Amino acid sequence: MLPINFLVELGILSVVLMATRFAALGRRLAVITLVVLGLAAFSPLGNLLIYPLESRFPAWDPSRGAPDGIIVLGGSVDTDLSAAHRTPVVAHAADRLFAPAELARRYPNARIVFTGGSANLVSTEAKEADYSAPILENLGIPKQRLILERDSRNTWENAIFTKKLVSPKPGERWLLVTSAFHMPRSMGIFREAGFDVEAYPVDWRMGGRDDLFSFTNIGADGLRRTDVAVREWIGLVVYRLMGRTGELLPGPVKD
């Protein structure tokens, strides 16, 4: 149901219909597909969808004191490419790796946890934690400080497995590092799992409110933002229906 996949499927269906007695329907469907494709690629649609996600949690406030631990969600390293080339391949969301390196230097007593196994539908031996650990070490985090959770396949398992691994104590402060658009769902999941964390959003896909109605002349960028936003909204709806988050769009907890 992601926009790119869905539009390709509609395009193929329209071509098939044109070769049948439903040719008129096929032509109308082709026009609709092209219009929606144009909107997804060049219009502000992606910005309008992703802004409520990225702006939901503000930047973390360091004035509240040092954290006891830092949790880094996977999603940056392509495990299949890394396994094929036998070296870590960062496909996207590199900020998820850069941010904990800086935090580790700033807070030398904080524990650093990377959580991420394989998100593939067909299980493989390639685990994201195994390929991300060398990157974090090269960025200056000593190997002995890293705690790796390598079995999770999704954000729900990130929360469950990490909580079991680190056994957070009452009163401890843990940061959760992930992409800003993914933060609402991640925070809702960790709360539902009984793990109290503080949001540390990174990897923004748009500048802010001023970009809300901006058009783009690079269709791939618009499609990418639309795809990311729609995928996240679908995830929020599904996880809410499954009872894995307590709200449709989790937000900051009021003091």
PALUMTOR-867681 format. One record per residue (C-alpha): residue in three letters; chain; x, z, y; residue number from 1. Coordinates in Angstrom, 3 decimals, padded with zeros to 6 digits. Example, Ala and Ser with C-alpha at 12.3 -4.5 7.8 and 13.67 -1.06 7.14 Angstrom:
+------+-------+----------+----------+----------+------+
! resn ! chain !        u !        w !        v ! resi !
+------+-------+----------+----------+----------+------+
!  ALA !     A !  012.300 !  007.800 ! -004.500 !    1 !
!  SER !     A !  013.670 !  007.140 ! -001.060 !    2 !
+------+-------+----------+----------+----------+------+
END
This chain:
+------+-------+----------+----------+----------+------+
! resn ! chain !        u !        w !        v ! resi !
+------+-------+----------+----------+----------+------+
!  MET !     A !  000.000 !  000.000 !  000.000 !    1 !
!  LEU !     A !  003.006 ! -000.028 !  002.338 !    2 !
!  PRO !     A !  002.529 ! -002.617 !  005.106 !    3 !
!  ILE !     A !  005.209 ! -005.099 !  004.020 !    4 !
!  ASN !     A !  004.145 ! -005.003 !  000.360 !    5 !
!  PHE !     A !  000.463 ! -005.137 !  001.232 !    6 !
!  LEU !     A !  000.842 ! -008.073 !  003.620 !    7 !
!  VAL !     A !  002.870 ! -010.068 !  001.082 !    8 !
!  GLU !     A !  000.197 ! -009.395 ! -001.531 !    9 !
!  LEU !     A ! -002.552 ! -010.509 !  000.872 !   10 !
!  GLY !     A ! -000.575 ! -013.643 !  001.715 !   11 !
!  ILE !     A ! -000.206 ! -014.560 ! -001.943 !   12 !
!  LEU !     A ! -003.891 ! -013.883 ! -002.528 !   13 !
!  SER !     A ! -004.864 ! -016.112 !  000.393 !   14 !
!  VAL !     A ! -002.786 ! -018.998 ! -000.996 !   15 !
!  VAL !     A ! -004.368 ! -018.571 ! -004.432 !   16 !
!  LEU !     A ! -007.862 ! -018.526 ! -002.945 !   17 !
!  MET !     A ! -007.164 ! -021.743 ! -001.015 !   18 !
!  ALA !     A ! -006.765 ! -023.547 ! -004.341 !   19 !
!  THR !     A ! -010.218 ! -022.430 ! -005.515 !   20 !
!  ARG !     A ! -013.784 ! -022.804 ! -004.353 !   21 !
!  PHE !     A ! -013.085 ! -019.789 ! -002.101 !   22 !
!  ALA !     A ! -010.734 ! -021.828 !  000.105 !   23 !
!  ALA !     A ! -012.561 ! -020.819 !  003.298 !   24 !
!  LEU !     A ! -012.111 ! -017.151 !  002.443 !   25 !
!  GLY !     A ! -008.448 ! -017.826 !  001.688 !   26 !
!  ARG !     A ! -007.905 ! -019.406 !  005.102 !   27 !
!  ARG !     A ! -009.564 ! -016.482 !  006.874 !   28 !
!  LEU !     A ! -007.510 ! -014.035 !  004.856 !   29 !
!  ALA !     A ! -004.313 ! -015.943 !  005.749 !   30 !
!  VAL !     A ! -005.157 ! -015.717 !  009.458 !   31 !
!  ILE !     A ! -005.876 ! -012.000 !  009.186 !   32 !
!  THR !     A ! -002.610 ! -011.470 !  007.307 !   33 !
!  LEU !     A ! -000.574 ! -013.261 !  009.983 !   34 !
!  VAL !     A ! -002.258 ! -011.321 !  012.791 !   35 !
!  VAL !     A ! -001.651 ! -007.944 !  011.110 !   36 !
!  LEU !     A !  001.925 ! -008.983 !  010.305 !   37 !
!  GLY !     A !  002.514 ! -009.802 !  013.962 !   38 !
!  LEU !     A !  001.062 ! -006.489 !  015.077 !   39 !
!  ALA !     A !  003.165 ! -004.529 !  012.591 !   40 !
!  ALA !     A !  006.332 ! -006.424 !  013.515 !   41 !
!  PHE !     A !  006.189 ! -006.789 !  017.296 !   42 !
!  SER !     A !  003.492 ! -004.522 !  018.745 !   43 !
!  PRO !     A !  003.740 ! -000.756 !  019.500 !   44 !
!  LEU !     A !  001.825 ! -000.021 !  016.276 !   45 !
!  GLY !     A !  004.829 !  001.510 !  014.505 !   46 !
!  ASN !     A !  005.655 !  003.672 !  017.528 !   47 !
!  LEU !     A !  002.071 !  004.911 !  017.815 !   48 !
!  LEU !     A !  002.080 !  005.884 !  014.137 !   49 !
!  ILE !     A !  005.504 !  007.535 !  014.024 !   50 !
!  TYR !     A !  005.449 !  009.411 !  017.348 !   51 !
!  PRO !     A !  002.997 !  012.159 !  016.233 !   52 !
!  LEU !     A !  005.288 !  012.810 !  013.265 !   53 !
!  GLU !     A !  008.599 !  012.839 !  015.128 !   54 !
!  SER !     A !  007.326 !  014.934 !  018.031 !   55 !
!  ARG !     A !  005.578 !  017.548 !  015.884 !   56 !
!  PHE !     A !  008.585 !  019.880 !  015.690 !   57 !
!  PRO !     A !  010.917 !  020.450 !  018.675 !   58 !
!  ALA !     A !  014.688 !  020.591 !  018.438 !   59 !
!  TRP !     A !  015.933 !  023.821 !  016.868 !   60 !
!  ASP !     A !  016.724 !  026.628 !  019.314 !   61 !
!  PRO !     A !  020.164 !  028.126 !  018.570 !   62 !
!  SER !     A !  019.574 !  031.044 !  020.950 !   63 !
!  ARG !     A !  017.719 !  032.897 !  018.196 !   64 !
!  GLY !     A !  020.968 !  033.517 !  016.357 !   65 !
!  ALA !     A !  022.950 !  032.223 !  013.394 !   66 !
!  PRO !     A !  021.114 !  031.051 !  010.268 !   67 !
!  ASP !     A !  021.864 !  032.489 !  006.840 !   68 !
!  GLY !     A !  021.570 !  029.127 !  005.148 !   69 !
!  ILE !     A !  021.159 !  025.413 !  005.762 !   70 !
!  ILE !     A !  019.126 !  023.168 !  003.468 !   71 !
!  VAL !     A !  019.785 !  019.426 !  003.571 !   72 !
!  LEU !     A !  017.187 !  017.105 !  002.058 !   73 !
!  GLY !     A !  018.427 !  013.993 !  000.285 !   74 !
!  GLY !     A !  017.366 !  010.496 !  001.226 !   75 !
!  SER !     A !  020.514 !  009.054 !  002.764 !   76 !
!  VAL !     A !  022.482 !  007.829 ! -000.235 !   77 !
!  ASP !     A !  021.423 !  004.903 ! -002.420 !   78 !
!  THR !     A !  022.131 !  006.196 ! -005.917 !   79 !
!  ASP !     A !  021.887 !  002.816 ! -007.662 !   80 !
!  LEU !     A !  024.351 !  001.133 ! -005.291 !   81 !
!  SER !     A !  026.615 !  004.185 ! -005.415 !   82 !
!  ALA !     A !  026.664 !  004.079 ! -009.201 !   83 !
!  ALA !     A !  027.273 !  000.320 ! -009.240 !   84 !
!  HIS !     A !  030.229 !  000.537 ! -006.854 !   85 !
!  ARG !     A !  031.398 !  003.971 ! -007.985 !   86 !
!  THR !     A !  031.512 !  005.265 ! -004.431 !   87 !
!  PRO !     A !  028.902 !  006.837 ! -002.127 !   88 !
!  VAL !     A !  026.777 !  004.238 ! -000.337 !   89 !
!  VAL !     A !  024.828 !  005.572 !  002.656 !   90 !
!  ALA !     A !  021.797 !  003.317 !  003.048 !   91 !
!  HIS !     A !  019.996 !  005.067 !  005.923 !   92 !
!  ALA !     A !  019.327 !  008.415 !  007.611 !   93 !
!  ALA !     A !  023.042 !  009.217 !  007.897 !   94 !
!  ASP !     A !  022.159 !  011.948 !  010.426 !   95 !
!  ARG !     A !  020.983 !  014.060 !  007.499 !   96 !
!  LEU !     A !  024.651 !  014.263 !  006.457 !   97 !
!  PHE !     A !  026.277 !  014.476 !  009.894 !   98 !
!  ALA !     A !  024.098 !  017.354 !  011.138 !   99 !
!  PRO !     A !  024.947 !  019.882 !  008.379 !  100 !
!  ALA !     A !  028.658 !  019.186 !  008.863 !  101 !
!  GLU !     A !  028.365 !  020.211 !  012.515 !  102 !
!  LEU !     A !  026.179 !  023.201 !  011.634 !  103 !
!  ALA !     A !  028.673 !  024.303 !  008.981 !  104 !
!  ARG !     A !  031.449 !  024.378 !  011.588 !  105 !
!  ARG !     A !  029.269 !  026.246 !  014.063 !  106 !
!  TYR !     A !  028.070 !  028.805 !  011.506 !  107 !
!  PRO !     A !  030.916 !  029.452 !  009.032 !  108 !
!  ASN !     A !  029.014 !  032.162 !  007.148 !  109 !
!  ALA !     A !  025.914 !  030.096 !  006.432 !  110 !
!  ARG !     A !  025.331 !  028.795 !  002.930 !  111 !
!  ILE !     A !  024.977 !  024.998 !  002.680 !  112 !
!  VAL !     A !  022.526 !  023.594 !  000.133 !  113 !
!  PHE !     A !  022.092 !  019.892 ! -000.588 !  114 !
!  THR !     A !  018.962 !  019.076 ! -002.579 !  115 !
!  GLY !     A !  018.359 !  015.659 ! -004.102 !  116 !
!  GLY !     A !  018.417 !  014.121 ! -007.549 !  117 !
!  SER !     A !  016.947 !  010.703 ! -008.258 !  118 !
!  ALA !     A !  013.713 !  009.361 ! -006.773 !  119 !
!  ASN !     A !  013.611 !  006.410 ! -009.182 !  120 !
!  LEU !     A !  010.490 !  006.053 ! -011.305 !  121 !
!  VAL !     A !  012.783 !  005.461 ! -014.277 !  122 !
!  SER !     A !  015.174 !  008.384 ! -014.550 !  123 !
!  THR !     A !  018.886 !  007.598 ! -014.299 !  124 !
!  GLU !     A !  022.057 !  009.623 ! -014.509 !  125 !
!  ALA !     A !  022.885 !  008.772 ! -010.898 !  126 !
!  LYS !     A !  022.096 !  011.839 ! -008.806 !  127 !
!  GLU !     A !  022.151 !  011.807 ! -005.025 !  128 !
!  ALA !     A !  023.698 !  015.267 ! -004.793 !  129 !
!  ASP !     A !  026.727 !  014.086 ! -006.777 !  130 !
!  TYR !     A !  027.414 !  011.250 ! -004.318 !  131 !
!  SER !     A !  026.508 !  013.183 ! -001.164 !  132 !
!  ALA !     A !  028.808 !  016.111 ! -001.919 !  133 !
!  PRO !     A !  032.047 !  014.101 ! -001.394 !  134 !
!  ILE !     A !  030.707 !  012.829 !  001.941 !  135 !
!  LEU !     A !  029.965 !  016.365 !  003.119 !  136 !
!  GLU !     A !  033.393 !  017.506 !  001.946 !  137 !
!  ASN !     A !  035.074 !  014.643 !  003.854 !  138 !
!  LEU !     A !  033.103 !  015.709 !  006.926 !  139 !
!  GLY !     A !  034.767 !  019.114 !  006.730 !  140 !
!  ILE !     A !  032.537 !  021.310 !  004.535 !  141 !
!  PRO !     A !  034.691 !  023.081 !  001.901 !  142 !
!  LYS !     A !  033.600 !  022.404 ! -001.667 !  143 !
!  GLN !     A !  033.158 !  026.116 ! -002.365 !  144 !
!  ARG !     A !  030.523 !  026.367 !  000.388 !  145 !
!  LEU !     A !  028.341 !  023.627 ! -001.073 !  146 !
!  ILE !     A !  025.431 !  024.493 ! -003.344 !  147 !
!  LEU !     A !  024.060 !  021.391 ! -005.076 !  148 !
!  GLU !     A !  020.524 !  020.982 ! -006.402 !  149 !
!  ARG !     A !  020.573 !  017.713 ! -008.354 !  150 !
!  ASP !     A !  017.347 !  017.642 ! -010.389 !  151 !
!  SER !     A !  014.596 !  017.175 ! -007.788 !  152 !
!  ARG !     A !  012.786 !  013.836 ! -007.554 !  153 !
!  ASN !     A !  010.604 !  014.460 ! -004.485 !  154 !
!  THR !     A !  010.148 !  016.857 ! -001.588 !  155 !
!  TRP !     A !  007.921 !  019.229 ! -003.572 !  156 !
!  GLU !     A !  010.643 !  019.646 ! -006.176 !  157 !
!  ASN !     A !  013.237 !  019.970 ! -003.372 !  158 !
!  ALA !     A !  011.383 !  023.073 ! -002.207 !  159 !
!  ILE !     A !  010.636 !  024.575 ! -005.633 !  160 !
!  PHE !     A !  014.083 !  024.020 ! -007.136 !  161 !
!  THR !     A !  015.967 !  025.089 ! -004.012 !  162 !
!  LYS !     A !  014.005 !  028.311 ! -003.711 !  163 !
!  LYS !     A !  014.765 !  029.118 ! -007.340 !  164 !
!  LEU !     A !  018.429 !  028.255 ! -006.860 !  165 !
!  VAL !     A !  019.151 !  030.352 ! -003.756 !  166 !
!  SER !     A !  016.539 !  033.146 ! -004.098 !  167 !
!  PRO !     A !  016.066 !  033.678 ! -000.339 !  168 !
!  LYS !     A !  015.752 !  037.308 !  000.668 !  169 !
!  PRO !     A !  013.142 !  038.657 !  003.107 !  170 !
!  GLY !     A !  014.382 !  038.377 !  006.667 !  171 !
!  GLU !     A !  016.884 !  035.605 !  005.959 !  172 !
!  ARG !     A !  016.793 !  032.567 !  008.234 !  173 !
!  TRP !     A !  017.146 !  029.148 !  006.643 !  174 !
!  LEU !     A !  017.307 !  025.811 !  008.446 !  175 !
!  LEU !     A !  015.754 !  022.689 !  006.961 !  176 !
!  VAL !     A !  017.543 !  019.464 !  007.881 !  177 !
!  THR !     A !  015.637 !  016.210 !  007.414 !  178 !
!  SER !     A !  014.414 !  013.172 !  009.355 !  179 !
!  ALA !     A !  012.100 !  014.009 !  012.259 !  180 !
!  PHE !     A !  009.284 !  011.827 !  010.874 !  181 !
!  HIS !     A !  009.556 !  013.608 !  007.511 !  182 !
!  MET !     A !  009.655 !  017.115 !  008.977 !  183 !
!  PRO !     A !  005.883 !  017.872 !  009.120 !  184 !
!  ARG !     A !  005.382 !  017.144 !  005.421 !  185 !
!  SER !     A !  008.610 !  018.917 !  004.470 !  186 !
!  MET !     A !  007.738 !  022.067 !  006.416 !  187 !
!  GLY !     A !  004.241 !  022.134 !  004.946 !  188 !
!  ILE !     A !  005.648 !  021.807 !  001.427 !  189 !
!  PHE !     A !  008.268 !  024.542 !  001.858 !  190 !
!  ARG !     A !  005.615 !  026.863 !  003.308 !  191 !
!  GLU !     A !  003.306 !  026.185 !  000.373 !  192 !
!  ALA !     A !  006.213 !  026.908 ! -001.973 !  193 !
!  GLY !     A !  006.708 !  030.282 ! -000.283 !  194 !
!  PHE !     A !  010.054 !  029.426 !  001.281 !  195 !
!  ASP !     A !  010.129 !  030.237 !  004.998 !  196 !
!  VAL !     A !  012.395 !  027.735 !  006.770 !  197 !
!  GLU !     A !  013.024 !  026.610 !  010.341 !  198 !
!  ALA !     A !  012.880 !  022.936 !  011.290 !  199 !
!  TYR !     A !  016.070 !  021.137 !  012.275 !  200 !
!  PRO !     A !  014.893 !  017.541 !  012.826 !  201 !
!  VAL !     A !  017.353 !  014.619 !  012.919 !  202 !
!  ASP !     A !  017.294 !  010.833 !  012.450 !  203 !
!  TRP !     A !  014.732 !  009.873 !  015.098 !  204 !
!  ARG !     A !  013.334 !  006.333 !  014.963 !  205 !
!  MET !     A !  012.106 !  006.104 !  018.572 !  206 !
!  GLY !     A !  013.175 !  007.516 !  021.920 !  207 !
!  GLY !     A !  010.044 !  009.438 !  022.848 !  208 !
!  ARG !     A !  006.757 !  009.157 !  024.716 !  209 !
!  ASP !     A !  008.135 !  006.463 !  027.040 !  210 !
!  ASP !     A !  008.481 !  004.143 !  024.022 !  211 !
!  LEU !     A !  004.911 !  004.598 !  022.828 !  212 !
!  PHE !     A !  003.654 !  001.267 !  024.122 !  213 !
!  SER !     A !  006.896 ! -000.676 !  023.927 !  214 !
!  PHE !     A !  006.944 ! -004.063 !  022.212 !  215 !
!  THR !     A !  009.980 ! -005.235 !  020.241 !  216 !
!  ASN !     A !  011.491 ! -008.692 !  019.905 !  217 !
!  ILE !     A !  013.059 ! -007.844 !  016.539 !  218 !
!  GLY !     A !  010.311 ! -008.026 !  013.947 !  219 !
!  ALA !     A !  012.315 ! -006.273 !  011.240 !  220 !
!  ASP !     A !  012.617 ! -003.157 !  013.433 !  221 !
!  GLY !     A !  008.891 ! -003.005 !  014.061 !  222 !
!  LEU !     A !  008.068 ! -003.549 !  010.396 !  223 !
!  ARG !     A !  010.547 ! -000.849 !  009.395 !  224 !
!  ARG !     A !  009.008 !  001.721 !  011.755 !  225 !
!  THR !     A !  005.497 !  000.802 !  010.646 !  226 !
!  ASP !     A !  006.500 !  001.034 !  006.989 !  227 !
!  VAL !     A !  008.169 !  004.431 !  007.440 !  228 !
!  ALA !     A !  005.206 !  005.829 !  009.397 !  229 !
!  VAL !     A !  002.522 !  004.560 !  007.010 !  230 !
!  ARG !     A !  004.440 !  005.846 !  004.003 !  231 !
!  GLU !     A !  004.700 !  009.288 !  005.601 !  232 !
!  TRP !     A !  001.028 !  009.417 !  006.572 !  233 !
!  ILE !     A !  000.072 !  008.440 !  003.014 !  234 !
!  GLY !     A !  002.360 !  011.209 !  001.746 !  235 !
!  LEU !     A !  000.740 !  013.753 !  004.058 !  236 !
!  VAL !     A ! -002.756 !  012.816 !  002.882 !  237 !
!  VAL !     A ! -001.827 !  012.795 ! -000.810 !  238 !
!  TYR !     A !  000.087 !  016.086 ! -000.667 !  239 !
!  ARG !     A ! -002.783 !  017.718 !  001.211 !  240 !
!  LEU !     A ! -005.260 !  016.545 ! -001.452 !  241 !
!  MET !     A ! -002.909 !  017.848 ! -004.161 !  242 !
!  GLY !     A ! -002.705 !  021.245 ! -002.454 !  243 !
!  ARG !     A !  001.022 !  020.945 ! -001.807 !  244 !
!  THR !     A !  000.595 !  021.468 !  001.936 !  245 !
!  GLY !     A ! -001.815 !  023.785 !  003.701 !  246 !
!  GLU !     A ! -002.552 !  021.354 !  006.552 !  247 !
!  LEU !     A ! -002.850 !  017.614 !  006.980 !  248 !
!  LEU !     A ! -000.225 !  017.649 !  009.755 !  249 !
!  PRO !     A !  001.771 !  020.885 !  009.600 !  250 !
!  GLY !     A !  003.236 !  022.046 !  012.891 !  251 !
!  PRO !     A !  005.252 !  024.922 !  014.348 !  252 !
!  VAL !     A !  004.044 !  028.424 !  013.614 !  253 !
!  LYS !     A !  003.027 !  030.259 !  016.767 !  254 !
!  ASP !     A !  004.880 !  033.517 !  017.395 !  255 !
+------+-------+----------+----------+----------+------+
END
